[in-house]
Amino acid sequence: MSLAAAADFDFLAISQVPVGLQLAFSWTAPIGGEILQHVTDLGGGIFYTGSPHLALGLQFVSRRFAVQPTVDVNWSSFLSTIGLRYYW
């Protein structure tokens, strides 16, 4: 089972600053089984929005997960992604 939410804001819509911000949250838990209890991701990103055909940005995500019911890893895993895409 998965739940997720994201929100973004483009400053170019209200000013001349071509920067977009993103917040994201996701939670995944198995319906059955005992191998993985849950995974929670919380993160955000910053993106260049000055060109309609270019997607360029950096995203950071902190991951919290429990491998067993008695072992809980606190927000100690960090993932980052650099993205560059050009659409034509």
Residue pairs with C-beta under 8 A, 6 or more apart in sequence:
1 28
1 29
1 30
1 31
2 26
2 27
2 28
3 26
3 27
3 28
4 24
4 25
4 26
4 27
5 24
5 25
5 26
6 22
6 23
6 24
6 25
7 22
7 23
7 24
8 20
8 21
8 22
8 23
9 20
9 21
10 19
10 20
10 49
11 17
11 18
11 19
11 20
11 21
11 49
12 18
12 19
12 20
12 49
12 50
18 48
18 49
18 50
18 51
19 46
19 47
19 48
19 49
20 46
20 47
20 48
20 49
20 57
21 44
21 45
21 46
21 47
22 44
22 45
22 46
22 47
22 57
22 59
23 43
23 44
24 41
24 42
24 43
24 44
24 45
24 59
24 61
25 40
25 41
25 42
25 43
26 39
26 40
26 41
27 38
27 39
27 40
27 41
28 38
28 39
28 40
29 37
29 38
29 39
30 36
30 37
30 38
34 68
36 65
36 66
36 67
37 65
37 66
37 67
37 68
37 69
38 65
38 66
39 63
39 64
39 65
40 63
40 64
40 65
41 61
41 62
41 63
41 64
42 61
42 62
42 64
42 75
43 59
43 60
43 61
43 62
43 79
44 59
44 60
45 57
45 58
45 59
45 60
46 57
46 58
47 55
47 56
47 57
47 58
48 54
48 56
48 57
53 86
53 87
53 88
54 85
54 86
54 87
55 83
55 84
55 85
55 86
55 87
56 83
56 84
56 85
57 82
57 83
58 80
58 81
58 82
58 83
59 80
59 81
59 83
60 78
60 79
60 80
61 78
61 79
61 80
61 81
62 75
62 77
62 78
62 79
63 75
63 77
63 78
63 79
64 72
64 73
64 74
64 75
64 76
64 77
65 73
65 77
66 72
66 73
67 73
